[in-house]
Amino acid sequence: MTLLKAVRFALSEAADPARAAAMRAYMKSEMPFLGVTAVPRRAALRKVFAEHRLDSAPEWRKAVLALWREAEYREERYAAIELSAHRFYRPWQTLYTVPMYEEMIVTGAWWDLVDEIAVHRIGTLLRLYPETMRPLMLEWARDSDLWKRRSAILSQNAFKEKTDVGLLYACIEPSLSDTGFFARKAIGWALREYAKTNPDEVVKYVNHQGISGLSRREALKNVPGA
């Protein structure tokens, strides 16, 4: 059985069809759900991934994209995201994966698919290859595609004290005029994460920038007295 077929079989075995409609409605998804919640999904996928080891980086990238492109249910796209981060393949998180993640971001185009990739895949690459990824994030931050802009904004969410503040603000700036919820929410979330490390800097920033009320509330949510 191929990896793709094994993933589909495992997910179908773990599915609770009674949950599927509610999951789809909550996520406002055009793609249907099987009804597999996170815990049983991850347990099923761990077993499949252990039994279907991939032998090379190109084979791994091909498998991730096959799961993604050929997905019939949303959980299959979640499986692609999990395969992309599996511990077996950490050494293969290189710049060669950027086109794969870019495709997943643009075609996923929703927070449940994009944010994990932005924070933990693109973010990892930014940490490993700053000289290449920094200018790419600046390019994405000015892109017409909302989800690439959101990914650039969120790419340092796990960096804490290692956050490149200049890059963070440069990625936020092109989206300050965006009136959409997902852009404004991303700005607030990114600032909120940095506020855990440097709250005074974030307070100063939001007080001197024309950011939306939503972004401001998100940014200062955990700052005492703000």
Secondary structure, 3 states (H helix, E strand, C coil): CCHHHHHHHHHHHHCCHHHHHHHHHHHCCCCCCCCCCHHHHHHHHHHHHHHCCCCCHHHHHHHHHHHHHCCCCHHHHHHHHHHHCCHHHHHHCCHHHHHHHHHHHHHHCCHHHHHHHHHHHHHHHHHHCHHHHHHHHHHHHCCCCHHHHHHHHHCCCCCHHHCCHHHHHHHHHHHCCCCCHHHHHHHHHHHHHHHCCCHHHHHHHHHHCCCCHHHHHHHCCCCCCC
